[in-house]
Amino acid sequence: MLDRVFGEIESRRSDSVAALKNLLRIPSVSTKPDHLPDMARCAAWLADQIRQTGLSASVEPTRGHPIVLGASPRQMDRPTVLLYGHYDVQPPEPLELWTTPPFEPAERDGAIYARGASDDKGQIWAHIEAIRVWQRHGGLPVNLIVLIEGEEEIASKNLEAFLRQRRADLAADIAVVSDSGQFARGLPAITYGLRGLVYMEVFITAASCDLHSGIYGGAVPNPANVLCEVLATLHDRDGRVNIPGFYHDVVPLSAPDRQAFAQLPFDERRFMQDLGVGGLCGEAGFSTIERQWARPTCDINGLTAGYQGPGAKTIIPAKASAKVSMRLVPNQDPRKIEQAFRQAICQRCPNTVTVEFAQHGLGAAALVPLDSPAMKLAAAAVKQGFGTEPVFMREGGSIPVVGHIKSILGIDTLLVGFGLPDDRVHAPNEKFDLDALYCGTRTAAALYHQLARL
């Protein structure tokens, strides 16, 4: 039967691309209030597509953006798979750096270019196509629940509550997430580890309004100066994060892990060339892959202070702010790290300014057992879909739902992604290779076939 499914996936390649373009045209930017109607339209479109496969589907309201929930008829003698994805995308700015408009999908060089192409619309579309084809060939071999949220790019603010409220409806044996990638072109992968996240914003205020820098300069505190001085203390000379207690719960990398990472075909020179950087940096004593996948970090994501228009305006700004994200590794507690960050910033600021914080997201790191039956079945599915054995890797990014699925639903997650390292996720000219869409659809179809053995 799987051969027949693969045959129809092949015959539907152009239809699949055309439908994906329709999905990519919807500017479902979750962080911008003016895109609220687009979020609702995208959810409704996906629910309709799921219904067309023969599954039930509904658009479920939350306190924020809606969740799309679909399901096949449940049969008692089959395992149940929970498929997760997200339909929201990052803002496309800066628009001038796009070769073609971000919400007008364009094909070139064997890829489809648009915001959300790889993260995560293209990957979730591979699964919907696989479901559609299975349904035409006697039906899915597993019970399937589909959950596609609209807030992943804004820290999944309402997902945890939804999972708790609908726990009975979401009961499953294993979860599947395709929001990760291949290790390299021609080298598919299964991701078994993700870093967690603490995302903070710091606001430093001095005067009640902006002041003339000639009249008041040197006499009053400058929040921009203070902010820069404090942010400069967040790392030591060896690249370690300089926050008391930051490393207390970090589990050291094991020798087998380090050996496995070192055996992967990673070319640092090519890595730098692809990114356009002249050198690499980070915590001393670790390789680039180890820093990316398995060590905690602290990075400034945005800085705001004073006048930023054309020309000059000589002011001392009343307020300065910074967005700071910290990526965490297993055993680090996001709430403990948040508190340690707050304390460090407050202690390092002079009493001539006031400090305030906003928290934009917390998520724990995740590790999935490599020796589980489900992991072995997933590896077999990837080989069937891509025609080659997968490697096992970690990823530096965060997918909050993985931790929620484990803590609330009590099941592990298979991270089977199809993107490529050069997909420019979150950047201008995001893309998704058409071969990745095709092989990803084959892999999704094979995965449901394999997981029927659980």
Secondary structure, DSSP 8 states (H G I E B T S, - for coil): -HHHHHHHHHHTHHHHHHHHHHHHTS--BTT-GGGHHHHHHHHHHHHHHHHHTT-EEEEE--SSS-EEEEE----TTS-EEEEEEE--B-----GGG-SS-TTS-EEETTEEESTTIIIIIHHHHHHHHHHHHHHHTT--SSEEEEEEES-GGGTTTTHHHHHHHTTTTT--SEEEE--SB-SBTTB-EEEEEE-EEEEEEEEEE-SSS-EEHHHHTTTS--HHHHHHHHHGGGB-TTS-B-STTTTTT-----HHHHHHHHHS---HHHHHHHHT-S----STTS-HHHHHHHS-EEEEEEEEES--SSS---EE-SEEEEEEEEEE-TT--HHHHHHHHHHHHHHHS-TTSEEEEEEEEEE--EE--TTSHHHHHHHHHHHHHHSS--EEEEESS--HHHHHIIIII---EEE---B-TTS-TTSTT-EEEHHHHHHHHHHHHHHHHHHTT-
